[in-house]
Amino acid sequence: MSKKPKKKGKFWKIFRRILCVLLILGLAGGGYWYYAFEYRASHEVETERTTTSTEPLYTEEEHEKTVNRNKVMASYLADGTAAENSYVIPGLEATRTLKIRTTGTPDMCTSMTPQGLAVTEDYLLISAYCRTKEHNSVIYVLDKETHEFIKEIVLNTRAHVGGMAYDTMNHNLWVSGQGSTWAQANAISLEHLEEYQFEDGYEPLEYDMSYNLYRIKRSSFMTYHDGALFVGFFTQDEASIIEKYLINADGTLYEKTDMNLKRTVGVIDPVACAVSMQVISGRVQGMAFFDNKILLTRSYSFLPSEVQVFNYSRYGILQGSEAYKAMRFPERLEQIYQDGDYIYALFESAAYSYRMSSFNRIDRVIRLDGSGLVSPYRP
């Protein structure tokens, strides 16, 4: 009779130990989750820097290792090593900008998050927003040939600036924006962008043109192709759309004046109207054209990203089942951009807010071979 309670006591002792271990693991896991996903998204670290950081977060060896972990990305690098085909994203440690709604006194932001990407004849441009919403959004200007940081452009907004597009005919940079109820497309002339110096009074750059976009709910990403601006709307799960807006010969967006939109909806600013629409899947973050093909990037949170390739059709459906090629990329892939023979890819995984919740932390824009990406061949 005395042995049964002994076995029962031993069982409960083991059970309590297992329960304690599970409790400790749960608390540790929950704490890490809160710190990685919640705390870092709403807090900025202090910095003694007074200028925008330009050095990489990780060494060339670490970067090479991260790139080579992804078979697709490693296979489609342009000629040369990963380091030679990379542009260090400035401002990941600290960015010189303005406290929102202030001018005249620069302030340092440590939670800038890369979002948009565009390439001009001479520059590579990266847009970023303050994750804590305390600072103005910015555009980093890099030399396309030397890969060196030139300057930051401080914008008069704290918007997500999720997409950029360069009009090669009129030499205007289009930047996505969001009004109180309307999606927006805003333009900066290349001349204005080159002339702007933040040090001249520490004031933000004002857009040269701003348009409300009729019908599309949010301007999440954009690209330029064949005299038109393509603007997409990001959704988490359900299908979404891309709208096509024509660009006039003088660089302005086409307005459908016969709809009398300004009087109908009470909007004073110019209203641009789309001429066509295409249906896309959810979670699309970027879009690019290459050799009459369309590439869409899909990513969300810490899940692997995907690049889908479609044959271009003005009225085609651009959902996953219609893609003739789909490739897995590292998590948190944002905008891609075509320039010449290359596709450039931007990630947000090295931003302060996401650094602790990303396995592959990529602190550089990566230049890829466009022909390889759109070919039917799968690495």
Disulfide bonds with the S-S distance in Angstrom:
none
